[in-house]
Amino acid sequence: MDEISLPLRYLLVSFIIFFLMLFVSDISFSQDNLNLTGIIRSVDSVSGIVRIEVINERCRGLWNFKFPDYAKDDLDNSMVGRRVQFTIDSPVCDPKRLHSIVLER
C-alpha cells in the first residue's frame, strides 16, 4: 500500500507545483495600469500633451501625459482646472518617461 501511495503523493505534489508556477508566472508577466486623480493645468491639443497635477500619494506632483492620437481633437482649453480620474499605461509613475493615458473605446 505504501508503494502505491508514495508515487501518487509525488504526482499530486508535482501537479500542485506546476499549477502554482503557472499562476505565479501569470502574475509576474501581467502589466497593470495605474489609476490616478488630478487637476488639469494645461492642454496642448496639437501634440496631445496634457499637464496634470496628480493628487494621488503614489505620483503626487505635476506630470505630463500623452493622449492617444485619436483623442487629440477632443482636447481644448475648457478642460483646464477640471478634476479628472484617468488611467496610465504603467503600474508606476516613472519621471524619465512620458506616460500615455489609457482610454476605453
BELCORNOR-V734182 format. One record per helix or strand of 2 or more residues. SS is the DSSP state (A for helix, B for strand). FROM is the first residue (numbers start at 0). TO is the last residue. If there is no record, write none. Layout:
# BELCORNOR-V734182
SS FROM TO
SS FROM TO
This chain:
# BELCORNOR-V734182
A 1 28
B 33 43
B 48 53
B 60 65
A 68 73
A 76 78
B 82 87
B 98 101
